[in-house]
Amino acid sequence: MLRAPLRPDGFEISTDPARLDAALIHRWLSEDAYWALGRTREKQDRAIAGSLNFGAYDSATGAQLGYARVITDLADFAWLCDVYVAPTARGRGLGTALAGAVRDHLAPYGLRRILLATGDAHQVYARVGFEPLADPEKWMILPGRS
């Protein structure tokens, strides 16, 4: 399995929910993330409450600079979603480090599958071992409401 590069200097990644800045996460996703534009704060708060969350922080100031969310049963399956890096922190490997932290955190559970969907960051996830679906024609979706 590919290993993610070491966490970039000056950043830390945590799963401590008390450190999350929910208002900031909501602003990032609802205003700047193509997949979550217009998401309500109430919906975002429910998503955070029902998920395993990863925050990326500036080691010196503690400011939150990134976020990733995982929906999982911790037995067989996980869905990595809502990966976001603040514009001021992009280009320094933080997205790859977040994806690698998720992979490493979930590794002891022996999950059969970790999925994600991306429209524009395939190379970020490929760096930590994600690859295209081998048989996408097997997969189906039940579309929901936004």
C-alpha positions as CSV (number, residue, x, y, z in Angstrom):
1,M,0.0,0.0,0.0
2,L,1.2,3.5,-0.8
3,R,2.1,5.6,2.2
4,A,1.2,9.3,2.4
5,P,4.0,11.8,2.7
6,L,4.7,12.9,6.2
7,R,2.4,15.6,7.5
8,P,3.7,18.9,6.3
9,D,5.7,20.9,8.8
10,G,3.7,23.3,10.8
11,F,0.4,21.3,10.7
12,E,-1.3,18.8,12.9
13,I,-4.3,16.6,12.3
14,S,-6.7,15.7,15.0
15,T,-10.0,13.7,15.4
16,D,-10.9,15.6,18.6
17,P,-14.4,16.9,17.9
18,A,-14.0,19.7,20.5
19,R,-11.4,21.3,18.2
20,L,-13.6,21.6,15.2
21,D,-14.8,25.1,14.2
22,A,-18.3,24.1,13.0
23,A,-19.2,27.6,11.8
24,L,-16.0,27.8,9.7
25,I,-16.5,24.3,8.3
26,H,-20.0,25.3,7.3
27,R,-18.8,28.5,5.6
28,W,-16.1,26.6,3.7
29,L,-18.4,23.9,2.4
30,S,-21.6,25.9,1.8
31,E,-19.8,28.8,0.1
32,D,-16.7,27.3,-1.6
33,A,-17.1,23.5,-2.1
34,Y,-18.8,22.6,-5.4
35,W,-20.4,19.5,-3.8
36,A,-21.9,21.3,-0.8
37,L,-22.8,24.8,-2.1
38,G,-25.9,26.0,-0.2
39,R,-25.8,23.3,2.5
40,T,-27.6,24.6,5.5
41,R,-25.8,25.0,8.9
42,E,-28.3,22.6,10.5
43,K,-27.6,19.9,7.9
44,Q,-23.8,20.4,8.3
45,D,-24.1,20.2,12.1
46,R,-26.0,16.9,11.7
47,A,-23.3,15.6,9.3
48,I,-20.5,16.5,11.8
49,A,-22.4,14.9,14.7
50,G,-22.9,11.6,12.8
51,S,-19.4,11.3,11.4
52,L,-15.8,10.7,12.3
53,N,-14.2,14.1,11.7
54,F,-10.6,15.1,11.0
55,G,-9.4,18.7,11.5
56,A,-6.1,20.0,10.2
57,Y,-4.6,22.8,12.2
58,D,-1.8,25.3,12.2
59,S,0.6,24.0,14.9
60,A,1.6,27.4,16.0
61,T,-1.8,29.2,16.2
62,G,-4.2,26.3,16.4
63,A,-6.3,27.8,13.6
64,Q,-8.2,25.2,11.6
65,L,-7.0,25.0,8.0
66,G,-8.6,21.8,6.8
67,Y,-11.4,19.3,7.3
68,A,-12.4,15.8,6.3
69,R,-15.3,13.7,7.3
70,V,-15.8,9.9,7.3
71,I,-19.1,8.0,7.5
72,T,-18.3,4.5,8.6
73,D,-19.5,1.4,10.5
74,L,-15.9,0.7,11.6
75,A,-16.3,-2.9,10.5
76,D,-16.6,-3.1,6.7
77,F,-17.2,0.2,5.0
78,A,-16.3,3.9,5.0
79,W,-17.1,6.9,2.9
80,L,-14.6,9.7,2.8
81,C,-16.2,13.1,2.1
82,D,-16.2,16.8,2.6
83,V,-12.4,17.0,2.3
84,Y,-11.5,20.7,2.3
85,V,-8.4,22.8,2.7
86,A,-8.5,26.5,3.2
87,P,-7.4,28.5,0.2
88,T,-4.5,30.0,2.2
89,A,-3.1,26.5,3.0
90,R,-3.4,24.9,-0.4
91,G,-0.5,23.6,-2.3
92,R,1.5,22.4,0.7
93,G,0.3,18.8,0.9
94,L,-2.4,19.2,3.5
95,G,-5.1,17.6,1.4
96,T,-2.9,14.5,0.9
97,A,-2.0,14.5,4.5
98,L,-5.7,14.6,5.5
99,A,-6.5,11.7,3.2
100,G,-3.4,9.8,4.5
101,A,-4.5,10.4,8.1
102,V,-8.0,9.0,7.4
103,R,-6.5,5.9,5.7
104,D,-4.1,5.3,8.6
105,H,-6.8,5.9,11.3
106,L,-9.1,3.4,9.6
107,A,-6.4,0.8,8.9
108,P,-6.6,-1.1,12.2
109,Y,-10.3,-1.8,11.5
110,G,-9.6,-3.9,8.5
111,L,-12.4,-2.3,6.4
112,R,-13.1,-4.0,3.1
113,R,-13.8,-0.7,1.3
114,I,-13.2,3.0,1.7
115,L,-14.9,5.0,-1.1
116,L,-14.9,8.6,-2.1
117,A,-16.0,10.8,-5.0
118,T,-14.1,13.7,-6.5
119,G,-14.5,15.9,-9.5
120,D,-11.1,17.4,-9.5
121,A,-8.6,15.9,-7.0
122,H,-7.9,12.4,-8.2
123,Q,-4.2,12.9,-7.9
124,V,-4.5,13.9,-4.2
125,Y,-6.2,10.6,-3.3
126,A,-4.1,8.5,-5.6
127,R,-1.0,9.5,-3.6
128,V,-2.4,7.6,-0.6
129,G,-3.6,4.6,-2.5
130,F,-7.1,5.3,-3.8
131,E,-7.7,4.1,-7.3
132,P,-10.7,4.2,-9.8
133,L,-13.4,1.6,-9.2
134,A,-12.6,-1.7,-11.0
135,D,-16.2,-2.3,-11.9
136,P,-18.1,0.9,-11.8
137,E,-21.0,-0.7,-13.7
138,K,-21.8,-2.7,-10.5
139,W,-22.4,0.4,-8.5
140,M,-25.8,2.1,-8.2
141,I,-27.1,5.2,-6.5
142,L,-30.5,6.2,-5.0
143,P,-30.5,9.9,-5.6
144,G,-31.7,11.9,-2.6
145,R,-32.7,15.5,-2.0
146,S,-30.1,18.2,-1.5
